[in-house]
Amino acid sequence: MAIRNIVTLGDDVLRKVCRTQMQFDEKLWTVLDDMKETMYKAEGVGLAAPQIGILRRYCVIDVGDGLVELINPVITEMNGKQTDSEGCLSLPGRSAEVTRPQKVTVRAQDRFGNNFTITGEDLKARALCHEIDHLDGILYIDRAKRDK
């Protein structure tokens, strides 16, 4: 496993829509393992592939209840609203108030290509939305109420 460089605001890769991940092989598994290590070292709760310069639809999330790897995630249901401060490993030192759903359900694939569904509330819902936004070239500052 290796620690990857995290791309920061200003790099065009953060504004591009990612392509569907088609191959579920050792190359993908290595990148997912590297992303996990990179996220933990940076003390983040999520990291999406474009944040390490890869334009593919996958991300990792851990809000304290264990690692979740999401390949080709799609939000299928959103309920409620929550507004809280949000930051990003690609925008170090910044944060802003962002309104997100209180609860989301996501359909995705695991590292082997198996389909699964995950539901997250509160911080997990926020992290799921934040990382999936990255896969569409959207940053939290695009949804922010005001920069702090």
N, C-alpha and C positions, 0 to 999 in steps of 0.2 A: 504494500500500500504506500501511497505517496500523498503528500500535502500538495494540493494544486493552488495556483495563483488565482485569486478572486478578482474578476473583472470589476472595474469601478465606473461610476457615472461618467459619461463622455465617450465610452467605447460603444460603437454602433451595434455590437452583438446584443446588447441589452434591449435594443428596440426592434429586434427582428422576431418574426413568428417562427417558432421551431417546427421542424418536420417530425412526422410520426416515426417512432422507433420500431423498426421491423425485425431486427435481429436480436435474439435473446441468447447471447453467447458469452464466452469468457471475456471478450473485450468489454462488453457492457458491464459484466460483473466487476471487473477491475475498476472501471470508472465509478460505479456505484460505491464500491469500497473506499476509493479515494475521496469521493464526495463526502461520505460519512466522516472520515478522518479530518477532512478539511473543515467541515461544519463544526465538529466538536472542538478542534484546535482554535477556531475563531470565536467559539462560545456563542454560536448562533442556534436557532431552533429549526432552521430550514435552509436548504441550498438547492437551487435549480441548475440544470445543465448549462444554460447560457451564462450563468455567473462564473463558470470556469471555461467559457469560450466554445461550448459545444451546442450547436443549434438542433438539439433533439428534445423530444417531449418526455423528460423524466426529471424527478426531483427526490430529495430525501427530507424527512421531517422527524424531529424528536422534540416534543414539548415537555419531556420529563416522564413520559409513560412508555418509552421504548421507540426504537427506530421504525419508521415506515418508509418503504421505498415505493414510489408511484411511477409507473411507466404508462404513458399515454393517458393521463388522468382527464376526466371530464366531470364537471360538477353537474349532478342530476337533480338536486333539490337544495333549496335555500329557504330558511325560515328565520324570522325575527331580525333584530338589528342590534348592533353593539358599536360603540364609538370608543376608541382608546388610542393611546400613543403607539406608533409603529415605527420600526427602524428597519434597516437592511444592511447586510454585509457588503453590498455593492455601493452603499452610500454611508461610509463610516462617519460617525460623529453627528449624524442628523437624525431627526425624528419628526413626526407630524401626527396630528389627530386624523384617523381614518375610520370611516364607518364601513363595517363589514356585516355579513349575516351572523346571527347568533349561533346558528346551527347549519351545517352543510353535509350533504351526502355526495360522495365521489365514487365514480366507477373508474377502475384502473386495472393495470396488469402488474404482476409481480416480476421479479427478475427472470423467471422461467417462462413467462408469457401467460400464466394462469390469470383469469379474470377474478376480481374481487371487488367488494364494495366496502367503503369505510365511511363512518359518520363521525363528525367532530363537532364539539360545542366549545364556545368561549375561545380560549387561546388556540386550540387545535383547529377550530373553524377558521380563525384568522390566518393561521399558518398555511392551511390548505389553500385558501383563496389567494394569499400573497404569492406562494410558490407557483400556483397554476397561472396567475397573472404573468409571472416572469416568462412562461412558455409562450405567451402571446405578445411579448414585447411591451408589457405594461408594468410600470413601476408604481410603488405605493404613493409617490409624490403626485402621480397623475390623478389619484383619488383623494388626496389630502385636503383637509379643511383649511389648515394653516401650518406652515413650517415652524418648528420650535428651534 
